């Protein structure tokens, strides 16, 4: 039998194997056999009685834990079995924290050690309180986005949402003894980089190794969730055009629901303490969504892709996104991503784990046709709101896709026109049944019907 996550073979005892016992105790537990070759063949030990006395004492004195040490016999040869149970608290060897992963032992350092200690103690990075940002410093637009989405998804009722911001934060468990948790600041503070640097999203369009153009999207996590997907599909992607009878059909190379889920997962599970933004690399044939994070201890990519429980890296941030209707809470996100890609006819995404970085690779739908250069120019111009020959209605639609709760005053400022022009455009779009106003005056938003 080969060595595995829970089995280790050793020919003779050495005190350094206490590190292996430490690794098993910090992971899923396991067994070490002394007096065996690497393939499990028993070769025996010469001093079994002494080992039966020494090993338990050394484990207790050095690691502070207990392990079962048994004498076994096979073919007339004695060998030792050390049975290590998983421990609920962190176990260290002379201040070093070792961890069993697969068939290897790793010494934890840096963020890996921080993540391990937090998981063992039940503490999470996003649950820590901060003192430099108060509730009065938070961004009203972020609260408006949350209320709009939570009401639209049905995760919270109007009565639940029609309360003061302070009370809403308390209901979301984002305040402790009057102080904001990190999660509250990141979700509702417009400049989260003052809390932790690198808390933003970077998007780049590439041709081979050459960067063609890029954007940085800044704001609270709720603003990022509200803006990033529309920016990708308005500016960075081109749809293939086809017709079903008289209906124009636009097919994008990447499934929008899948990309949306992947970006939301990146925002929620990102280890923002690394000060590295979520990065989205877009090529003609592929899209990569990556963020600094680590799989839960003991998980592999196979675990991630199979049915699993929900284990968010930042549980408080995940709770806000769940209440807003952005995500589910049953660990179904990856299955939803795969299903969306299948429904489009594209390949399932590939998950790539590099140490403390997790990347999702989407392959483009091969049958999509690239829009002609004229249409591409129009798309860019709509996004930038600078093209004079595009009607005000198209410009308004582009703004509404970017921000469904934008006001007429904000639209007038963005497009450098007066409010009457905006109102005429809105009236025309409503008459054509391309948009519809939803909700009340305070939390209302525009729904695009086309």
The 8 nearest C-alpha neighbors of each residue, nearest first, counted from 0:
[[1, 38, 39, 2, 37, 40, 3, 6],
 [2, 0, 38, 3, 39, 37, 6, 7],
 [1, 3, 6, 7, 102, 0, 8, 4],
 [4, 2, 102, 6, 5, 101, 1, 7],
 [3, 5, 101, 102, 6, 100, 99, 2],
 [4, 6, 29, 3, 30, 28, 7, 27],
 [7, 5, 3, 30, 2, 29, 31, 4],
 [6, 8, 31, 2, 30, 32, 9, 3],
 [9, 7, 32, 37, 35, 31, 36, 39],
 [8, 10, 33, 35, 11, 32, 34, 36],
 [11, 9, 34, 35, 36, 33, 8, 12],
 [12, 10, 34, 33, 9, 13, 44, 35],
 [11, 13, 33, 14, 10, 9, 16, 34],
 [12, 14, 15, 16, 11, 17, 9, 33],
 [13, 15, 16, 17, 12, 57, 18, 54],
 [14, 16, 17, 13, 18, 19, 12, 20],
 [17, 15, 19, 18, 14, 13, 20, 12],
 [16, 18, 20, 15, 19, 14, 21, 58],
 [19, 17, 21, 16, 20, 15, 22, 92],
 [20, 18, 22, 16, 21, 17, 23, 104],
 [19, 21, 17, 23, 22, 18, 24, 16],
 [22, 20, 18, 24, 19, 23, 97, 17],
 [98, 23, 21, 97, 99, 19, 25, 20],
 [22, 24, 28, 26, 20, 99, 25, 21],
 [25, 23, 85, 21, 28, 86, 22, 26],
 [26, 24, 22, 23, 98, 85, 86, 90],
 [27, 25, 23, 24, 99, 28, 98, 85],
 [28, 26, 85, 23, 29, 24, 25, 84],
 [27, 29, 85, 23, 84, 24, 83, 26],
 [30, 28, 5, 83, 23, 6, 82, 84],
 [29, 31, 82, 6, 81, 83, 5, 7],
 [32, 30, 7, 81, 80, 8, 6, 33],
 [31, 33, 80, 8, 79, 9, 81, 7],
 [34, 32, 9, 79, 11, 10, 35, 78],
 [35, 33, 10, 43, 78, 44, 11, 42],
 [36, 34, 41, 10, 42, 40, 39, 9],
 [35, 37, 40, 39, 38, 10, 8, 9],
 [38, 36, 8, 39, 35, 9, 1, 2],
 [37, 39, 36, 1, 40, 0, 2, 8],
 [38, 40, 36, 35, 37, 0, 41, 8],
 [41, 39, 36, 35, 38, 42, 37, 34],
 [40, 42, 35, 43, 34, 39, 36, 73],
 [43, 41, 35, 34, 40, 76, 36, 44],
 [44, 42, 34, 76, 78, 77, 41, 35],
 [45, 43, 34, 78, 46, 77, 47, 11],
 [44, 46, 47, 43, 77, 78, 34, 48],
 [45, 47, 49, 48, 44, 50, 51, 77],
 [48, 46, 50, 49, 44, 45, 51, 77],
 [49, 47, 51, 50, 46, 52, 70, 53],
 [48, 50, 52, 51, 47, 46, 53, 54],
 [51, 49, 53, 47, 52, 48, 54, 46],
 [52, 50, 48, 49, 53, 54, 47, 68],
 [51, 53, 49, 50, 54, 55, 48, 56],
 [52, 54, 50, 56, 55, 51, 49, 57],
 [53, 55, 57, 56, 50, 52, 51, 58],
 [56, 54, 58, 57, 53, 59, 52, 66],
 [57, 55, 59, 53, 54, 58, 60, 52],
 [56, 58, 60, 54, 59, 55, 61, 53],
 [59, 57, 55, 61, 62, 56, 60, 54],
 [58, 60, 63, 64, 56, 57, 62, 61],
 [61, 59, 57, 58, 63, 62, 56, 64],
 [60, 62, 58, 59, 57, 63, 92, 93],
 [63, 61, 58, 59, 64, 92, 60, 91],
 [62, 64, 59, 60, 61, 58, 65, 90],
 [65, 63, 59, 62, 58, 66, 90, 60],
 [64, 66, 59, 58, 67, 55, 63, 83],
 [67, 65, 83, 82, 68, 55, 81, 64],
 [66, 68, 82, 81, 69, 83, 65, 55],
 [69, 67, 81, 80, 66, 82, 51, 55],
 [70, 68, 80, 79, 71, 67, 81, 51],
 [69, 71, 79, 78, 80, 77, 72, 68],
 [72, 70, 78, 77, 79, 69, 73, 80],
 [71, 73, 77, 76, 75, 78, 74, 70],
 [74, 72, 76, 75, 77, 71, 41, 78],
 [75, 73, 76, 72, 41, 77, 42, 43],
 [74, 76, 73, 72, 77, 43, 71, 41],
 [75, 77, 43, 73, 72, 74, 78, 42],
 [78, 76, 72, 43, 71, 44, 73, 75],
 [77, 79, 43, 34, 71, 44, 33, 70],
 [80, 78, 70, 33, 32, 69, 71, 81],
 [79, 81, 32, 69, 68, 31, 82, 70],
 [82, 80, 68, 31, 30, 67, 32, 83],
 [81, 83, 30, 67, 66, 29, 80, 68],
 [84, 82, 66, 28, 29, 30, 24, 81],
 [83, 85, 28, 24, 86, 82, 29, 66],
 [86, 84, 28, 24, 27, 26, 25, 23],
 [87, 85, 24, 88, 25, 84, 89, 90],
 [86, 88, 119, 85, 89, 25, 120, 24],
 [87, 89, 86, 119, 90, 120, 25, 116],
 [90, 88, 119, 25, 91, 116, 87, 86],
 [89, 91, 21, 25, 88, 62, 96, 24],
 [92, 90, 96, 95, 94, 62, 93, 21],
 [91, 93, 95, 94, 62, 96, 18, 61],
 [94, 92, 95, 91, 61, 62, 96, 18],
 [95, 93, 92, 91, 96, 90, 97, 62],
 [96, 94, 92, 91, 93, 97, 106, 107],
 [97, 95, 91, 107, 106, 92, 94, 90],
 [96, 98, 106, 22, 105, 21, 107, 95],
 [22, 97, 99, 105, 25, 104, 26, 106],
 [98, 100, 22, 104, 23, 26, 103, 105],
 [101, 99, 103, 102, 104, 4, 98, 297],
 [100, 102, 4, 103, 3, 99, 5, 104],
 [101, 103, 3, 4, 2, 100, 104, 99],
 [102, 104, 100, 101, 99, 105, 4, 3],
 [105, 103, 99, 98, 100, 22, 19, 97],
 [104, 106, 98, 97, 107, 99, 103, 100],
 [105, 107, 97, 96, 98, 108, 104, 95],
 [106, 108, 112, 96, 111, 97, 105, 98],
 [107, 109, 112, 111, 110, 106, 113, 96],
 [110, 108, 112, 111, 113, 107, 114, 115],
 [109, 111, 113, 112, 114, 108, 273, 355],
 [110, 112, 114, 109, 113, 108, 107, 115],
 [111, 113, 108, 107, 115, 110, 109, 114],
 [114, 112, 110, 116, 115, 111, 117, 109],
 [113, 115, 111, 117, 112, 116, 110, 118],
 [116, 114, 112, 118, 113, 117, 111, 119],
 [115, 117, 119, 113, 118, 114, 112, 120],
 [118, 116, 122, 120, 114, 119, 115, 121],
 [117, 119, 115, 121, 116, 120, 114, 122],
 [120, 118, 116, 117, 88, 121, 89, 115],
 [119, 121, 117, 122, 118, 116, 88, 89],
 [120, 122, 118, 119, 117, 123, 116, 88],
 [123, 121, 117, 120, 118, 124, 126, 119],
 [122, 124, 126, 125, 117, 121, 313, 127],
 [123, 125, 126, 127, 122, 313, 117, 181],
 [124, 126, 182, 181, 123, 127, 313, 315],
 [127, 125, 180, 123, 124, 181, 182, 128],
 [128, 126, 180, 125, 181, 124, 129, 123],
 [129, 127, 180, 179, 181, 178, 126, 130],
 [130, 128, 179, 131, 180, 181, 178, 132],
 [129, 131, 132, 178, 128, 133, 179, 180],
 [130, 132, 129, 133, 194, 193, 179, 178],
 [133, 131, 130, 136, 129, 134, 184, 179],
 [132, 134, 136, 135, 179, 131, 178, 130],
 [133, 135, 136, 137, 165, 132, 179, 178],
 [134, 136, 133, 137, 132, 138, 165, 164],
 [137, 135, 134, 133, 132, 138, 188, 189],
 [138, 136, 188, 135, 134, 187, 139, 189],
 [137, 139, 188, 141, 189, 140, 187, 136],
 [138, 140, 142, 141, 143, 137, 187, 164],
 [141, 139, 143, 142, 138, 144, 222, 187],
 [142, 140, 144, 187, 139, 143, 138, 221],
 [141, 143, 139, 145, 140, 144, 146, 187],
 [144, 142, 140, 146, 141, 145, 147, 139],
 [145, 143, 141, 147, 142, 146, 140, 148],
 [144, 146, 142, 148, 143, 147, 323, 149],
 [147, 145, 143, 149, 144, 148, 150, 142],
 [148, 146, 144, 150, 145, 149, 442, 143],
 [147, 149, 151, 323, 145, 150, 146, 152],
 [150, 148, 323, 146, 152, 154, 155, 151],
 [149, 151, 153, 147, 148, 152, 155, 146],
 [150, 152, 148, 153, 149, 147, 154, 324],
 [153, 151, 324, 149, 154, 150, 148, 323],
 [152, 154, 150, 155, 151, 149, 156, 324],
 [153, 155, 149, 152, 322, 324, 150, 323],
 [156, 154, 153, 149, 150, 159, 157, 322],
 [157, 155, 159, 158, 150, 160, 153, 154],
 [156, 158, 160, 159, 161, 150, 155, 146],
 [157, 159, 161, 156, 160, 162, 155, 150],
 [160, 158, 156, 157, 161, 155, 162, 167],
 [159, 161, 157, 158, 162, 146, 156, 155],
 [160, 162, 158, 159, 157, 163, 146, 156],
 [163, 161, 160, 166, 167, 164, 159, 158],
 [162, 164, 166, 165, 167, 161, 160, 168],
 [163, 165, 167, 166, 168, 162, 142, 134],
 [166, 164, 168, 167, 163, 169, 134, 162],
 [165, 167, 169, 163, 168, 164, 170, 162],
 [166, 168, 170, 164, 169, 165, 171, 163],
 [169, 167, 171, 165, 173, 170, 166, 164],
 [168, 170, 172, 166, 171, 167, 174, 173],
 [169, 171, 167, 168, 172, 166, 173, 165],
 [170, 172, 168, 169, 173, 167, 319, 318],
 [173, 171, 169, 170, 174, 168, 175, 315],
 [172, 174, 183, 168, 180, 171, 169, 179],
 [173, 175, 179, 178, 169, 172, 180, 177],
 [176, 174, 178, 177, 179, 173, 180, 128],
 [177, 175, 178, 174, 179, 128, 180, 169],
 [176, 178, 175, 174, 179, 134, 133, 169],
 [179, 177, 175, 174, 176, 128, 180, 129],
 [180, 178, 174, 128, 183, 129, 173, 181],
 [179, 181, 128, 183, 182, 173, 126, 127],
 [180, 182, 125, 184, 183, 128, 127, 126],
 [181, 183, 125, 185, 180, 316, 184, 315],
 [184, 182, 173, 180, 186, 181, 185, 179],
 [183, 185, 188, 181, 187, 182, 186, 191],
 [184, 186, 182, 191, 183, 219, 188, 187],
 [185, 187, 220, 219, 183, 184, 221, 182],
 [186, 188, 141, 184, 219, 137, 138, 185],
 [189, 187, 137, 184, 219, 138, 190, 191],
 [188, 190, 219, 218, 138, 191, 187, 137],
 [191, 189, 192, 188, 218, 193, 219, 217],
 [192, 190, 194, 193, 185, 188, 189, 219],
 [191, 193, 196, 195, 194, 198, 190, 197],
 [194, 192, 191, 195, 190, 196, 132, 198],
 [195, 193, 191, 192, 196, 184, 185, 190],
 [194, 196, 192, 193, 191, 198, 197, 274],
 [197, 195, 192, 274, 198, 193, 194, 275],
 [196, 198, 274, 275, 276, 199, 192, 195],
 [197, 199, 192, 276, 196, 191, 271, 195],
 [198, 200, 217, 276, 197, 216, 277, 201],
 [201, 199, 277, 216, 276, 215, 278, 202],
 [200, 202, 215, 278, 214, 279, 277, 216],
 [203, 201, 279, 214, 213, 278, 280, 215],
 [204, 202, 213, 280, 212, 281, 205, 279],
 [203, 205, 281, 212, 211, 210, 282, 213],
 [206, 204, 210, 282, 211, 209, 207, 281],
 [207, 205, 209, 208, 282, 210, 211, 204],
 [206, 208, 209, 205, 282, 210, 283, 204],
 [207, 209, 206, 205, 210, 211, 282, 204],
 [210, 208, 206, 207, 205, 211, 204, 212],
 [209, 211, 205, 212, 204, 206, 208, 203],
 [212, 210, 204, 205, 209, 206, 213, 203],
 [213, 211, 204, 210, 203, 214, 205, 202],
 [212, 214, 203, 202, 204, 215, 211, 201],
 [215, 213, 202, 201, 216, 203, 212, 200],
 [214, 216, 201, 200, 202, 217, 213, 199],
 [215, 217, 200, 199, 214, 201, 223, 218],
 [218, 216, 199, 215, 200, 223, 219, 190],
 [219, 217, 189, 190, 222, 223, 220, 191],
 [218, 220, 189, 222, 186, 221, 188, 187],
 [219, 221, 186, 223, 222, 185, 224, 218],
 [222, 220, 224, 219, 223, 186, 141, 225],
 [221, 223, 225, 219, 224, 220, 218, 226],
 [222, 224, 220, 226, 225, 221, 227, 218],
 [225, 223, 221, 222, 226, 227, 220, 263],
 [224, 226, 222, 223, 221, 227, 402, 228],
 [227, 225, 223, 224, 229, 401, 228, 222],
 [226, 228, 230, 229, 223, 224, 231, 225],
 [229, 227, 231, 230, 226, 259, 232, 225],
 [228, 230, 232, 231, 401, 227, 226, 233],
 [231, 229, 227, 233, 228, 232, 234, 226],
 [232, 230, 235, 228, 229, 234, 233, 227],
 [231, 233, 236, 229, 230, 234, 235, 228],
 [234, 232, 230, 231, 229, 382, 235, 378],
 [235, 233, 231, 379, 230, 232, 382, 236],
 [234, 236, 231, 232, 233, 204, 237, 230],
 [237, 235, 232, 234, 231, 233, 238, 251],
 [238, 236, 370, 369, 251, 239, 375, 235],
 [237, 239, 251, 250, 249, 240, 370, 236],
 [238, 240, 368, 250, 367, 249, 369, 370],
 [241, 239, 249, 248, 238, 250, 242, 247],
 [242, 240, 248, 247, 249, 239, 243, 250],
 [243, 241, 247, 248, 246, 244, 245, 240],
 [242, 244, 246, 245, 247, 248, 241, 240],
 [243, 245, 246, 242, 247, 241, 248, 240],
 [246, 244, 243, 242, 247, 248, 241, 240],
 [247, 245, 243, 242, 244, 248, 241, 249],
 [246, 248, 242, 241, 245, 243, 249, 240],
 [249, 247, 241, 242, 240, 246, 250, 243],
 [248, 250, 240, 238, 239, 251, 241, 247],
 [251, 249, 238, 239, 248, 240, 252, 367],
 [250, 252, 238, 253, 239, 237, 249, 254],
 [253, 251, 364, 363, 367, 250, 254, 238],
 [254, 252, 251, 363, 255, 364, 361, 258],
 [255, 253, 257, 256, 340, 339, 343, 258],
 [254, 256, 258, 257, 259, 253, 251, 228],
 [257, 255, 259, 258, 254, 260, 339, 336],
 [256, 258, 336, 260, 254, 259, 255, 339],
 [259, 257, 261, 255, 260, 256, 262, 254],
 [258, 260, 256, 262, 257, 261, 255, 263],
 [261, 259, 263, 257, 258, 262, 264, 256],
 [262, 260, 258, 264, 259, 263, 265, 257],
 [263, 261, 265, 259, 264, 260, 258, 266],
 [262, 264, 266, 260, 265, 261, 259, 267],
 [265, 263, 261, 267, 262, 266, 268, 260],
 [264, 266, 262, 263, 268, 267, 269, 290],
 [267, 265, 263, 264, 269, 268, 262, 277],
 [266, 268, 264, 265, 317, 269, 316, 313],
 [269, 267, 312, 265, 266, 313, 264, 311],
 [270, 268, 292, 291, 271, 265, 266, 290],
 [269, 271, 292, 291, 272, 273, 268, 312],
 [272, 270, 273, 269, 274, 198, 275, 195],
 [271, 273, 274, 270, 195, 275, 196, 124],
 [272, 274, 271, 275, 270, 291, 197, 110],
 [275, 273, 197, 196, 272, 271, 195, 276],
 [274, 276, 197, 273, 271, 277, 291, 198],
 [277, 275, 197, 199, 200, 198, 278, 201],
 [276, 278, 200, 290, 289, 201, 199, 265],
 [279, 277, 201, 289, 200, 288, 276, 202],
 [280, 278, 288, 202, 287, 201, 203, 281],
 [279, 281, 287, 203, 286, 202, 204, 278],
 [280, 282, 286, 204, 205, 203, 285, 279],
 [283, 281, 285, 205, 284, 286, 204, 206],
 [282, 284, 285, 281, 363, 206, 205, 286],
 [283, 285, 363, 282, 362, 286, 365, 364],
 [286, 284, 362, 282, 363, 361, 283, 281],
 [285, 287, 281, 361, 280, 360, 282, 362],
 [288, 286, 360, 280, 279, 359, 289, 361],
 [289, 287, 279, 359, 358, 278, 280, 360],
 [290, 288, 358, 278, 357, 277, 359, 287],
 [291, 289, 277, 269, 265, 357, 356, 292],
 [292, 290, 356, 270, 269, 355, 357, 275],
 [291, 293, 270, 355, 269, 356, 357, 290],
 [294, 292, 355, 295, 356, 357, 291, 354],
 [293, 295, 298, 296, 292, 299, 297, 303],
 [296, 294, 298, 297, 293, 310, 312, 299],
 [297, 295, 298, 294, 26, 115, 293, 100],
 [296, 298, 295, 100, 299, 26, 27, 294],
 [299, 297, 296, 295, 302, 294, 300, 303],
 [298, 300, 302, 301, 303, 297, 294, 295],
 [299, 301, 303, 302, 304, 298, 350, 352],
 [300, 302, 304, 299, 303, 305, 298, 350],
 [303, 301, 299, 305, 300, 304, 298, 307],
 [302, 304, 300, 301, 305, 299, 307, 298],
 [303, 305, 301, 302, 300, 333, 306, 334],
 [306, 304, 302, 303, 307, 301, 334, 300],
 [305, 307, 304, 308, 302, 303, 330, 331],
 [308, 306, 330, 305, 309, 302, 303, 331],
 [307, 309, 330, 329, 310, 306, 331, 328],
 [308, 310, 330, 329, 311, 328, 307, 331],
 [311, 309, 308, 312, 295, 330, 314, 307],
 [312, 310, 314, 313, 268, 309, 317, 267],
 [311, 313, 268, 314, 310, 267, 269, 270],
 [312, 314, 311, 316, 125, 315, 268, 317],
 [315, 313, 317, 311, 316, 312, 318, 125],
 [316, 314, 318, 317, 313, 182, 125, 126],
 [317, 315, 319, 182, 318, 314, 313, 267],
 [316, 318, 314, 320, 315, 319, 267, 321],
 [317, 319, 321, 315, 316, 320, 314, 322],
 [320, 318, 322, 316, 321, 317, 323, 315],
 [321, 319, 323, 317, 325, 318, 322, 326],
 [320, 322, 318, 326, 324, 323, 319, 325],
 [323, 321, 319, 324, 154, 320, 149, 318],
 [322, 324, 149, 320, 148, 321, 325, 145],
 [323, 325, 321, 152, 322, 326, 149, 154],
 [324, 326, 320, 323, 321, 327, 263, 322],
 [327, 325, 321, 324, 320, 328, 332, 260],
 [328, 326, 329, 321, 331, 332, 330, 325],
 [327, 329, 330, 309, 326, 321, 331, 317],
 [328, 330, 309, 331, 327, 308, 332, 307],
 [329, 331, 309, 308, 332, 328, 307, 327],
 [332, 330, 334, 329, 333, 335, 327, 328],
 [331, 333, 335, 334, 330, 336, 260, 327],
 [332, 334, 336, 335, 331, 337, 304, 330],
 [333, 335, 337, 331, 336, 332, 338, 304],
 [336, 334, 338, 332, 333, 337, 339, 331],
 [335, 337, 257, 333, 339, 334, 338, 332],
 [338, 336, 334, 340, 347, 335, 339, 341],
 [337, 339, 341, 335, 340, 336, 334, 342],
 [340, 338, 342, 336, 341, 337, 257, 254],
 [339, 341, 343, 345, 337, 338, 342, 254],
 [342, 340, 344, 338, 343, 339, 345, 337],
 [343, 341, 339, 344, 340, 338, 345, 254],
 [342, 344, 340, 341, 345, 254, 339, 364],
 [345, 343, 341, 342, 340, 364, 346, 339],
 [346, 344, 364, 340, 343, 341, 347, 363],
 [347, 345, 362, 348, 340, 341, 344, 364],
 [346, 348, 337, 340, 345, 349, 341, 361],
 [349, 347, 361, 360, 346, 359, 350, 337],
 [348, 350, 360, 359, 351, 347, 361, 358],
 [351, 349, 359, 358, 360, 348, 352, 300],
 [350, 352, 358, 357, 359, 349, 353, 360],
 [353, 351, 357, 356, 354, 358, 350, 300],
 [354, 352, 356, 355, 357, 351, 358, 293],
 [353, 355, 356, 352, 293, 357, 292, 111],
 [354, 356, 293, 292, 291, 353, 357, 352],
 [355, 357, 291, 353, 292, 354, 290, 352],
 [358, 356, 352, 289, 290, 351, 292, 291],
 [359, 357, 289, 351, 288, 350, 352, 360],
 [358, 360, 350, 288, 287, 349, 289, 351],
 [359, 361, 287, 349, 348, 286, 350, 358],
 [362, 360, 348, 286, 285, 287, 363, 359],
 [363, 361, 285, 284, 346, 360, 364, 286],
 [364, 362, 252, 284, 285, 253, 365, 361],
 [365, 363, 252, 345, 366, 367, 253, 362],
 [364, 366, 367, 363, 252, 345, 284, 368],
 [367, 365, 364, 368, 252, 239, 363, 344],
 [368, 366, 239, 365, 364, 252, 369, 250],
 [369, 367, 239, 366, 370, 238, 240, 365],
 [368, 370, 239, 237, 371, 367, 238, 240],
 [371, 369, 239, 237, 374, 375, 368, 238],
 [372, 370, 373, 374, 375, 369, 376, 368],
 [371, 373, 375, 374, 376, 370, 377, 369],
 [372, 374, 376, 375, 371, 377, 370, 378],
 [375, 373, 377, 376, 372, 371, 370, 378],
 [374, 376, 372, 378, 373, 377, 370, 371],
 [377, 375, 373, 379, 374, 378, 380, 372],
 [376, 378, 380, 374, 375, 379, 381, 373],
 [379, 377, 375, 381, 376, 380, 374, 382],
 [380, 378, 382, 376, 377, 381, 234, 383],
 [379, 381, 377, 383, 386, 382, 378, 384],
 [382, 380, 384, 378, 379, 383, 394, 377],
 [381, 383, 379, 380, 384, 234, 233, 378],
 [382, 384, 380, 381, 385, 379, 386, 234],
 [385, 383, 381, 382, 380, 386, 394, 414],
 [386, 384, 383, 380, 387, 381, 414, 382],
 [387, 385, 380, 388, 389, 384, 381, 377],
 [386, 388, 389, 385, 390, 384, 391, 380],
 [387, 389, 386, 390, 391, 385, 377, 380],
 [390, 388, 387, 386, 393, 391, 394, 381],
 [391, 389, 392, 393, 388, 394, 387, 395],
 [390, 392, 394, 393, 395, 424, 389, 421],
 [391, 393, 395, 424, 390, 394, 396, 428],
 [394, 392, 396, 395, 390, 391, 397, 389],
 [393, 395, 391, 397, 392, 396, 381, 384],
 [394, 396, 392, 398, 397, 393, 391, 399],
 [397, 395, 399, 393, 398, 394, 400, 392],
 [396, 398, 394, 400, 395, 399, 393, 401],
 [397, 399, 401, 395, 396, 400, 402, 394],
 [398, 400, 403, 402, 396, 401, 397, 395],
 [401, 399, 397, 398, 402, 403, 396, 229],
 [400, 402, 398, 399, 229, 226, 397, 403],
 [403, 401, 399, 404, 405, 400, 398, 226],
 [402, 404, 399, 445, 444, 405, 400, 401],
 [403, 405, 444, 402, 445, 406, 443, 399],
 [406, 404, 402, 403, 409, 407, 399, 410],
 [405, 407, 409, 408, 410, 404, 411, 403],
 [408, 406, 410, 409, 411, 418, 421, 405],
 [409, 407, 411, 406, 410, 418, 412, 417],
 [408, 410, 412, 406, 407, 411, 413, 405],
 [411, 409, 407, 413, 412, 408, 414, 406],
 [412, 410, 416, 408, 414, 409, 417, 418],
 [411, 413, 415, 409, 410, 414, 408, 416],
 [414, 412, 410, 411, 415, 409, 384, 416],
 [413, 415, 411, 412, 416, 410, 384, 385],
 [416, 414, 412, 411, 413, 417, 410, 418],
 [417, 415, 411, 414, 420, 418, 412, 421],
 [416, 418, 411, 419, 420, 421, 415, 412],
 [419, 417, 421, 420, 411, 422, 408, 407],
 [420, 418, 422, 421, 417, 423, 416, 424],
 [419, 421, 423, 418, 422, 417, 424, 416],
 [420, 422, 418, 424, 419, 423, 425, 411],
 [421, 423, 425, 419, 424, 420, 426, 418],
 [424, 422, 426, 420, 425, 421, 419, 427],
 [423, 425, 421, 427, 392, 422, 426, 428],
 [426, 424, 422, 428, 427, 423, 429, 421],
 [427, 425, 423, 429, 424, 428, 422, 430],
 [426, 428, 430, 424, 425, 429, 423, 431],
 [429, 427, 431, 425, 433, 430, 426, 434],
 [430, 428, 432, 426, 434, 431, 427, 433],
 [429, 431, 427, 432, 428, 426, 433, 425],
 [430, 432, 428, 429, 433, 427, 434, 426],
 [433, 431, 429, 430, 434, 428, 448, 435],
 [432, 434, 448, 428, 449, 431, 429, 447],
 [435, 433, 447, 429, 448, 446, 432, 428],
 [436, 434, 446, 445, 429, 437, 447, 433],
 [435, 437, 445, 444, 446, 434, 438, 443],
 [438, 436, 444, 443, 445, 435, 446, 439],
 [439, 437, 443, 442, 444, 440, 436, 441],
 [440, 438, 443, 441, 442, 437, 444, 436],
 [439, 441, 443, 442, 438, 444, 437, 436],
 [440, 442, 439, 443, 438, 143, 444, 147],
 [443, 441, 439, 147, 440, 438, 143, 444],
 [442, 444, 438, 439, 440, 437, 441, 404],
 [443, 445, 404, 403, 437, 436, 438, 446],
 [446, 444, 436, 403, 435, 437, 404, 447],
 [445, 447, 435, 434, 448, 436, 444, 437],
 [448, 446, 434, 449, 433, 445, 435, 400],
 [447, 449, 433, 434, 446, 432, 435, 445],
 [448, 433, 447, 434, 432, 446, 431, 396]]
